[in-house]
Amino acid sequence: MHTNSNEIDFAGTRKRYLQLGRSAVSIIIGKIEDQELDLGNAGQCSKVISTAGGSSIQAECKLNYPRPLTLGDVAVTTSGYLKSSKVFHVYLPKWKQKAGNPKIQASDGTKYLNTNIQILVGDLVLQQADVLVYSRPHNLKLNTGTGLSTEILKSAGSDIQDELNRMFKEVVECGTFVVTDGYNLRCSKVYHGYLPSFCGRNKRPEKVLSTFVSNCLIEANKHEARSVVFSALGSGMLRYPTDVGASAVIKGIQAFLSCNPTSIDNIKIVVHGGNSNHSNIEKTYNSELATINSVKGINLKDIINQPIPRRGTKAYFCFKYNEDPRPPTNWSFFKSDRTIKDWSKEHRITDSPKKVQIDKDTFESIKQLFMKTIKNPSAKIKSITRNENLNLYLKYFQRCQELYRKAIVNGPCKPLAKPVLTMENLNCQMRRVLERDINEVYLFHGTKQDRVKVLLRNGFDERLASMNFAKLRLGNGTYTAEEASLSAHYTEQQGVRTMFLVRACLGDVFRTKDNQNLLKRPPCKNMCKTICTKHDEFFDSVLGEFCPRELVVYEKAQCYPEYVIKYIL
């Protein structure tokens, strides 16, 4: 490109040119290193430029652009011994000939409403945009996080960490972000997001991720940003399955664009090229992006009739995680052929629970278990009924799904070395309705008569445990037992007593032989000595290997009081 239209070519004749505004464009036959112009594309001439310009050009490239360029990026250096003042090194895609039509190999993106969405493989810190979004460590210390946060620090400079340090006293919740300047990055603002890991304790982390993406775009839109670049959120240390993370990000973008007039006309998602799985991540994102303009209808009949994957497989865990909540298959009033949502159209989900008489086989199985473990020959069962409470079971079902979410990444929960006695003594019909992949079991829980109705309606409340007992061996939680004799100590001392046979999803069980009175939740899997605030992965329950054994859960939704046993001693 020339700013002077009166230049002479090598033969001394006037050049042909095309005037475009204040500039004249010419095509010249000659050596590119001899031309007095800014290079728009080094391309195959890069070796020639390096030789003619001298080693200073290569040295400047290494210093200022240590990582490979992303498609469309421009690197600017001085020109060394060349006659021009600057060299513009541009990374452009190759052309591919197919059926007579040249096509660019890189994706041009998908237009959704008035915004172009593009998936790229490359280096996030080299992207030029108004806003750059990524996931950072919860403590805001970039040098202690994943590779991406350290790259942000290295490229932006120490000023970005200084600004984050001034924000550290602010309350930063999971699913939110803090905003800093871009400093030496090629962006105006950086959104430092704090996201839950897929295996952490947050419920439905993919929903948190989708909301986070939408909120970032809302904030960028307030300041009239034109371009936003996201990292492929969830694809690194957060351990989201590739399809789950891609779907959440794209849905977050779609939700924002569908509901907001926006100045944002370009959104990029950058997959880190150094990730060994980058090809699969890119493919998954592009597949998800390809469906952004379609509306997928869901037919409940199709879901009911779809084949259920084999237990113990990742496909089965995904199936259970995405399954619509239904009553258990052994219930008789609220049957499992309909979803809880469908049942609630006829019965308010907050209605009183249904007290249901059970079949003979179930009665005999529970009676045999009770009599074998009560250790009192004078015990007599007066009645056994089933508590069918849709509202309470829905919460329990959703807690089980959280455990399946972790199983997608980590595999099934490790079974206990010594199975609980309740499972050894129940018949196969009752054992079959439980999910062994998340260590779901039946256990006993004893209570006073005046609390029975409240527990059947509202479930257990681990926060009230310390109010009932001065000293608890395993902290504040819901205590259950594999032997009826232990639970009997917590029932009435005379007359008709009440004991529950509860469903409990134990998940990953922490085992201990020591009293741990200060527990308020299970320990983290890194085994921190105090209450952990640094890690995302925790055990789900605690087994006190006392004599007899006790099992404790610390979330009320993790136990469901299914059977009510009335007995006398």
C-alpha positions in Angstrom: 0.0 0.0 0.0 1.4 3.4 -1.0 0.6 6.9 0.2 2.4 8.4 -2.8 0.9 7.7 -6.2 3.8 9.3 -8.1 6.4 6.6 -7.4 8.4 5.0 -10.3 8.8 1.3 -10.9 12.1 -0.5 -11.5 12.1 0.2 -15.2 11.7 4.0 -14.5 8.1 4.1 -15.7 5.0 5.3 -13.9 3.2 2.5 -12.0 -0.4 1.6 -12.4 -2.4 2.1 -9.3 -6.0 2.2 -7.9 -6.9 5.3 -5.8 -8.8 4.3 -2.6 -9.6 7.4 -0.7 -6.3 9.0 0.3 -4.3 5.8 -0.6 -3.1 4.3 -3.9 -2.9 0.5 -4.2 -0.3 -0.9 -6.7 0.8 -4.4 -7.7 4.5 -4.5 -8.4 6.8 -7.2 -9.7 10.0 -7.3 -7.7 11.6 -8.3 -4.4 9.4 -7.7 -1.4 12.4 -6.9 0.8 13.3 -3.9 -1.4 9.9 -2.2 -1.3 9.2 1.0 0.8 5.9 -0.1 2.2 4.3 -1.7 5.2 4.0 -5.4 4.7 0.4 -6.7 5.0 1.3 -10.3 4.7 4.8 -11.9 5.1 3.4 -15.3 4.1 6.0 -17.4 2.3 8.3 -14.4 2.2 9.0 -14.6 6.0 12.4 -16.2 5.4 13.4 -13.5 2.9 12.3 -10.7 5.2 14.2 -12.3 8.1 17.4 -12.6 6.0 17.2 -9.1 4.5 16.0 -7.4 7.7 18.5 -8.9 10.0 18.2 -10.9 13.3 16.6 -8.0 15.2 13.2 -8.8 13.6 13.2 -12.4 14.8 14.5 -11.3 18.2 11.7 -8.8 18.5 9.1 -11.4 17.5 10.3 -13.8 20.2 10.3 -11.0 22.8 6.9 -9.5 22.1 5.0 -12.5 20.7 6.3 -15.6 22.4 3.3 -17.7 21.5 1.9 -18.6 18.1 -0.5 -16.1 16.6 -4.2 -16.9 16.2 -5.9 -16.7 12.8 -6.4 -13.1 11.9 -3.8 -11.7 14.4 -1.3 -9.1 13.4 2.2 -8.8 15.0 4.0 -5.5 14.5 7.8 -5.2 14.7 10.4 -2.7 13.5 11.9 -3.4 10.1 15.6 -3.9 10.9 17.6 -3.2 7.7 14.6 -3.0 5.5 13.6 0.3 4.0 10.1 0.3 5.6 9.6 1.6 9.1 7.4 -1.3 10.3 6.7 -4.9 9.4 3.2 -6.3 9.9 3.3 -10.1 10.3 -0.2 -11.5 9.6 -1.4 -15.0 10.3 -4.1 -15.8 7.6 -5.8 -19.1 6.9 -4.9 -21.3 3.9 -7.3 -21.7 1.1 -8.7 -25.1 0.3 -9.9 -26.1 -3.1 -13.0 -28.2 -3.1 -15.4 -28.9 -6.0 -14.1 -25.8 -7.7 -14.9 -23.5 -4.8 -12.2 -22.1 -2.6 -13.1 -22.2 1.1 -11.2 -21.1 4.2 -10.4 -23.9 6.5 -11.0 -22.0 9.6 -14.6 -21.5 10.7 -16.1 -18.1 10.0 -18.5 -18.6 12.9 -22.3 -18.6 13.2 -24.5 -15.6 12.9 -27.1 -15.5 15.7 -29.4 -12.5 15.3 -26.9 -9.7 14.7 -23.9 -11.2 16.5 -21.2 -13.5 15.0 -20.1 -16.3 17.3 -16.8 -18.0 16.4 -14.8 -20.9 17.8 -11.0 -20.6 17.6 -8.0 -22.7 18.6 -5.2 -20.6 19.8 -3.8 -18.4 22.6 -6.3 -16.4 24.7 -3.8 -13.7 25.7 -3.1 -12.8 22.0 -6.8 -12.0 21.3 -7.8 -8.5 20.5 -11.2 -7.5 22.0 -13.0 -5.1 24.2 -13.5 -7.7 26.9 -11.6 -10.9 27.8 -13.3 -13.5 30.0 -11.6 -16.5 31.8 -11.9 -18.5 35.0 -9.4 -17.7 37.7 -8.4 -19.0 41.2 -10.8 -18.3 44.0 -8.2 -16.4 46.0 -7.4 -14.0 43.1 -3.7 -15.0 43.1 -3.0 -15.5 39.4 0.4 -17.1 40.0 -1.2 -19.9 42.0 -3.9 -20.9 39.5 -4.0 -22.9 36.3 -1.8 -22.3 33.3 -4.2 -19.8 31.9 -4.2 -17.5 34.9 -0.4 -17.4 35.0 -0.4 -16.6 31.3 -2.8 -13.7 32.0 -0.4 -12.4 34.7 2.7 -12.8 32.5 1.2 -11.0 29.5 -0.7 -8.3 31.3 2.1 -7.5 33.8 2.1 -7.1 37.6 -0.3 -4.2 37.6 -3.2 -6.6 37.0 -2.3 -8.5 40.1 -2.0 -5.3 42.1 -5.5 -4.3 41.1 -6.9 -7.7 42.0 -5.1 -7.5 45.4 -7.1 -4.3 46.1 -10.3 -6.2 45.4 -9.5 -9.2 47.6 -11.5 -7.9 50.6 -14.6 -7.8 48.5 -17.0 -10.8 48.9 -16.6 -12.8 45.7 -19.2 -15.6 45.3 -19.0 -18.6 43.1 -20.4 -17.8 39.7 -19.4 -14.1 39.8 -16.5 -12.1 38.4 -14.4 -9.1 39.1 -13.3 -6.6 36.5 -9.9 -5.1 35.9 -8.1 -3.2 33.1 -6.4 -5.2 30.5 -3.0 -3.5 30.9 -0.5 -5.1 28.5 -3.1 -7.4 27.1 -4.8 -6.6 23.8 -8.2 -5.8 25.5 -9.7 -3.0 27.5 -11.2 -5.0 30.3 -10.6 -8.5 31.8 -13.4 -10.4 33.6 -11.9 -12.7 36.2 -14.6 -15.3 36.8 -14.9 -17.6 39.8 -16.7 -20.8 38.7 -17.6 -24.1 40.4 -15.8 -27.3 39.4 -18.0 -29.9 37.9 -17.3 -32.3 40.8 -17.7 -29.7 43.5 -20.6 -29.1 45.9 -22.5 -26.6 43.8 -25.9 -27.9 42.5 -26.1 -28.0 38.8 -22.8 -26.3 38.0 -23.6 -26.2 34.3 -26.5 -23.8 35.1 -24.1 -21.6 37.1 -21.8 -21.6 34.1 -24.6 -20.6 31.7 -25.7 -17.8 34.0 -22.1 -16.6 34.4 -21.7 -16.3 30.6 -24.9 -14.4 30.3 -24.0 -12.0 33.2 -20.6 -11.3 31.6 -22.3 -10.3 28.3 -24.8 -8.2 30.2 -22.0 -6.3 31.9 -20.1 -5.9 28.6 -23.2 -4.6 26.9 -23.7 -1.9 29.6 -20.3 -0.4 28.6 -21.1 -0.7 24.9 -18.5 -3.4 24.1 -18.3 -4.5 20.5 -16.3 -7.7 21.0 -16.0 -10.3 23.8 -13.6 -13.2 23.9 -14.2 -16.2 26.3 -11.8 -19.0 27.1 -13.4 -22.4 26.7 -14.7 -22.3 30.2 -14.8 -25.5 32.1 -12.5 -27.4 29.8 -9.5 -27.3 32.1 -9.1 -27.9 35.9 -12.8 -27.4 36.5 -13.3 -30.8 34.8 -16.6 -30.3 33.0 -17.3 -33.0 30.5 -16.6 -31.4 27.1 -20.2 -31.6 25.9 -21.6 -30.3 29.2 -19.2 -27.3 29.2 -19.8 -26.4 25.6 -23.5 -26.7 25.9 -23.6 -24.4 29.0 -21.5 -21.7 27.4 -23.4 -21.7 24.1 -26.8 -21.6 26.0 -25.5 -18.7 28.1 -24.6 -16.8 25.0 -28.0 -17.6 23.3 -29.9 -16.6 26.4 -28.3 -13.2 26.5 -28.7 -12.5 22.8 -32.3 -13.6 22.7 -33.3 -11.2 25.5 -31.1 -8.2 25.1 -30.6 -5.6 22.4 -26.8 -5.4 22.2 -23.8 -3.5 20.8 -21.8 -6.8 20.8 -21.3 -7.9 17.3 -18.5 -10.4 17.8 -18.1 -13.2 20.3 -15.2 -15.6 20.2 -14.6 -18.8 22.2 -10.9 -19.6 22.3 -9.8 -23.2 22.9 -6.3 -23.4 24.2 -4.1 -24.9 21.5 -1.8 -26.4 24.1 -4.6 -28.6 25.5 -4.1 -32.2 24.4 -7.8 -32.5 23.9 -8.2 -29.2 21.9 -9.4 -30.9 18.7 -12.3 -32.7 20.5 -13.2 -29.5 22.4 -13.2 -27.4 19.2 -15.4 -30.1 17.5 -17.8 -30.2 20.4 -18.2 -26.4 20.5 -18.8 -26.2 16.8 -21.4 -29.0 17.0 -23.2 -27.2 19.8 -22.9 -23.9 17.9 -24.4 -25.5 14.8 -27.7 -26.1 16.7 -28.0 -22.6 18.1 -30.7 -21.5 15.6 -32.8 -24.7 16.1 -35.4 -25.4 18.7 -35.3 -28.9 20.0 -38.6 -30.3 21.0 -38.6 -33.0 23.8 -41.2 -35.7 23.7 -41.8 -37.3 27.1 -42.9 -40.5 25.5 -39.6 -40.7 23.7 -37.8 -40.3 27.0 -39.8 -43.0 28.7 -39.2 -45.5 25.9 -35.6 -44.8 25.3 -33.3 -47.7 26.2 -31.6 -47.3 29.6 -27.8 -47.6 29.4 -26.0 -50.4 31.3 -25.4 -49.6 35.0 -22.0 -48.6 36.0 -21.2 -46.9 32.7 -20.6 -43.2 32.0 -23.6 -43.3 29.6 -25.8 -44.5 32.6 -24.5 -41.8 34.9 -25.3 -39.1 32.2 -28.7 -40.7 31.8 -29.4 -40.5 35.5 -28.0 -37.0 35.8 -30.4 -35.7 33.1 -33.4 -37.9 34.0 -36.7 -36.2 34.8 -37.6 -36.7 38.5 -40.0 -39.6 39.0 -41.4 -41.4 42.1 -39.5 -44.6 43.0 -40.6 -47.7 41.1 -41.8 -49.4 44.4 -44.3 -46.6 45.3 -48.0 -47.5 44.8 -49.9 -44.3 45.1 -47.6 -41.9 43.2 -46.5 -44.3 40.5 -43.3 -44.0 38.5 -45.0 -44.0 35.1 -45.4 -40.3 35.4 -42.9 -37.5 36.4 -43.2 -35.7 39.6 -44.0 -32.6 37.6 -47.0 -34.4 36.0 -48.2 -35.7 39.4 -48.0 -32.2 40.9 -50.6 -31.0 38.3 -53.2 -33.1 40.2 -51.7 -33.0 43.7 -50.0 -30.0 45.1 -46.5 -31.0 45.7 -46.7 -29.4 49.2 -49.8 -31.4 50.2 -49.6 -33.7 53.1 -47.6 -36.9 52.4 -49.5 -40.1 51.6 -49.4 -42.8 54.2 -49.5 -46.1 52.2 -49.9 -49.7 53.2 -47.2 -51.9 51.8 -47.3 -55.3 50.1 -46.7 -58.5 52.0 -43.2 -59.2 50.7 -41.9 -55.7 51.6 -43.5 -56.0 55.0 -41.9 -59.4 55.7 -38.5 -58.2 54.4 -38.4 -55.1 56.7 -39.8 -57.1 59.7 -37.0 -59.7 59.3 -34.4 -57.0 59.1 -35.8 -55.2 62.2 -36.1 -58.3 64.3 -32.6 -59.6 63.4 -30.9 -56.3 64.4 -33.1 -55.0 67.3 -31.4 -57.5 69.7 -34.5 -57.7 71.9 -36.6 -60.9 71.6 -39.7 -59.2 73.2 -39.9 -56.6 70.4 -43.1 -56.6 68.4 -43.9 -54.7 65.2 -47.3 -53.0 65.3 -47.3 -51.6 61.7 -45.1 -50.6 58.8 -46.2 -48.0 56.3 -44.6 -46.1 53.4 -44.3 -42.4 53.4 -44.9 -41.1 49.8 -44.0 -37.4 49.9 -43.4 -35.9 46.5 -41.9 -32.6 47.7 -39.4 -34.3 50.0 -38.5 -37.1 47.5 -37.9 -34.5 44.8 -35.1 -32.9 46.9 -33.6 -36.3 47.6 -33.8 -37.2 43.9 -31.9 -34.0 43.0 -29.2 -34.8 45.6 -28.8 -38.2 44.0 -28.3 -36.5 40.6 -25.6 -34.3 42.1 -23.7 -37.5 43.0 -24.3 -38.9 39.4 -22.8 -35.6 38.1 -19.6 -36.4 40.0 -19.7 -40.0 38.8 -19.6 -38.8 35.2 -16.1 -37.5 35.8 -14.8 -39.8 38.6 -16.6 -43.0 38.0 -18.9 -44.9 40.5 -18.5 -44.3 44.2 -16.2 -46.8 46.0 -18.3 -49.3 47.9 -17.8 -49.9 51.5 -15.3 -52.8 52.3 -17.8 -54.2 54.8 -21.4 -53.8 53.4 -24.0 -52.4 55.8 -26.1 -55.0 57.5 -29.4 -53.6 56.3 -28.5 -54.4 52.7 -27.4 -57.9 53.6 -30.7 -58.7 55.2 -33.3 -57.1 52.9 -34.7 -59.1 50.0 -33.6 -58.6 46.4 -36.8 -56.8 45.5 -36.0 -54.0 47.9 -32.3 -53.9 47.1 -33.1 -53.7 43.4 -34.7 -50.2 43.7 -31.5 -48.7 45.1 -28.6 -47.2 43.1 -25.4 -48.9 44.1 -23.2 -46.7 41.9 -23.8 -43.8 44.4 -23.9 -46.1 47.5 -27.6 -45.7 48.1 -28.7 -47.9 51.0 -31.5 -48.4 53.5 -30.6 -47.4 57.2 -32.4 -47.0 60.5 -33.2 -43.7 62.2 -34.9 -43.5 65.6 -36.9 -40.4 66.8 -39.3 -39.3 69.5 -43.0 -39.6 68.9 -43.7 -35.9 68.9 -41.3 -35.3 66.0 -42.6 -38.0 63.6 -45.2 -35.9 61.7 -42.7 -33.1 61.2 -40.0 -35.4 59.9 -42.4 -37.1 57.5 -43.5 -33.8 56.1 -40.3 -31.7 56.1 -37.5 -34.3 56.4 -34.4 -34.3 58.6 -32.6 -31.1 59.7 -29.0 -31.6 60.5 -28.9 -28.1 62.1 -31.1 -29.3 65.0 -28.9 -32.2 65.9 -26.8 -30.3 68.5 -30.0 -29.0 70.1 -31.1 -32.5 70.9 -27.8 -33.9 72.1 -25.1 -32.3 74.2 -22.3 -34.2 72.5 -22.2 -35.7 69.0 -19.3 -38.0 68.0 -19.3 -36.9 64.4 -20.5 -33.3 64.6 -23.9 -31.9 63.4 -25.5 -34.2 61.0 -28.3 -36.8 60.4 -27.3 -40.0 62.2 -28.3 -43.4 60.9 -27.5 -46.9 61.8 -27.3 -50.3 60.2 -28.7 -52.0 63.4 -32.2 -51.2 64.8 -30.8 -51.7 68.3 -28.7 -48.5 68.0 -31.6 -46.4 66.6 -33.9 -47.7 69.4 -32.0 -45.6 71.9 -33.3 -42.5 70.4 -37.0 -43.5 70.4 -39.6 -43.4 73.3 -38.7 -45.3 76.4 -42.2 -46.8 76.8 -45.4 -47.4 74.8 -45.5 -47.4 71.0 -42.2 -46.3 69.5 -41.3 -45.1 66.0 -38.3 -45.9 63.9 -37.7 -44.9 60.2 -36.1 -47.1 57.5 -34.6 -44.3 55.4 -33.1 -44.1 51.9 -29.7 -42.6 52.1 -27.3 -41.8 49.2 -23.9 -42.0 50.9 -21.8 -41.2 47.8 -18.1 -41.2 48.7 -17.8 -42.3 52.3 -15.1 -41.0 54.7 -14.2 -43.6 57.3 -13.0 -42.8 60.8 -12.4 -44.7 64.1 -12.0 -41.4 66.1 -14.5 -39.0 67.5 -14.7 -35.8 65.3 -17.1 -33.6 67.2 -16.5 -30.4 65.2 -17.6 -31.8 61.8 -20.2 -29.7 60.1 -19.7 -31.4 56.7 -17.6 -34.3 55.4 -13.8 -33.7 55.1 -12.4 -32.6 51.7 -10.6 -35.3 49.7 -7.2 -33.5 50.3 -7.7 -34.2 54.0 -7.3 -30.7 55.4 -7.2 -30.8 59.2 -9.6 -27.9 59.7 -12.8 -26.9 57.9 -11.7 -26.6 54.3 -12.4 -23.5 52.2 -9.8 -24.2 49.5 -10.9 -27.3 47.7 -13.9 -28.3 45.7 -14.0 -32.1 46.1 -15.4 -33.5 49.4 -16.6 -36.8 50.7 -20.4 -37.1 50.9 -20.9 -38.9 54.2 -19.0 -40.1 57.2 -18.8 -43.7 58.6 -18.0 -43.9 62.3 -16.4 -47.3 62.6 -17.5 -47.6 66.2 -19.3 -50.6 67.6 -22.0 -50.5 66.4 -21.2 -48.4 63.3 -22.9 -45.1 62.6 -23.3 -43.3 59.3 -23.8 -39.6 59.1 -24.9 -37.2 56.3 -24.7 -33.5 56.6 -27.4 -32.3 54.1 -31.0 -32.9 54.9 -31.9 -33.9 51.3 -29.4 -36.8 51.5 -31.9 -38.9 53.6 -35.5 -39.7 52.8 -37.7 -41.2 55.5 -39.5 -43.8 53.4 -40.8 -46.5 55.8 -42.3 -45.9 59.2 -42.0 -48.7 61.7 -44.3 -48.7 64.8 -43.2 -51.2 67.4 -43.2 -51.9 71.1 -40.6 -53.6 73.4 
